[in-house]
Amino acid sequence: MRTVRRVLGAVRWYARELTGEAGYDRYCERHRRHHPHAPVPTRHEYEVLRTLRREGRPESRCC
């Protein structure tokens, strides 16, 4: 039973990393720590901010 739980936990971790859910959770924790009185952005607001940040600082890429 422990092995099944470990495998399911690993699959859950991988899925959260793949979908970006874990990144949003890390952002919320950091935001609460550094700005305790400010409201935490919604998931949509977070995605908009992340997209703007990426477009503002493009990294090298082939296309």
Phi, psi and omega in degrees: 000323179297322180296319179298316179297319179296318179295314179296323177296320178293320179295318178298315179301313181298316181297319179294321177292319182294320182276347180091359180298320180293324178296320178295319178298317178297320179297316180298317179298314180296318180297316179295324180291316186271337181226069188298335183261352180272144178292146179282131179299148176291171179299319179296315179299320178299315180296322177295314179299318180295319179294316179298320179295319179295318181289330180285334180230072182293139176265166180294137178207166187285330186237000000 
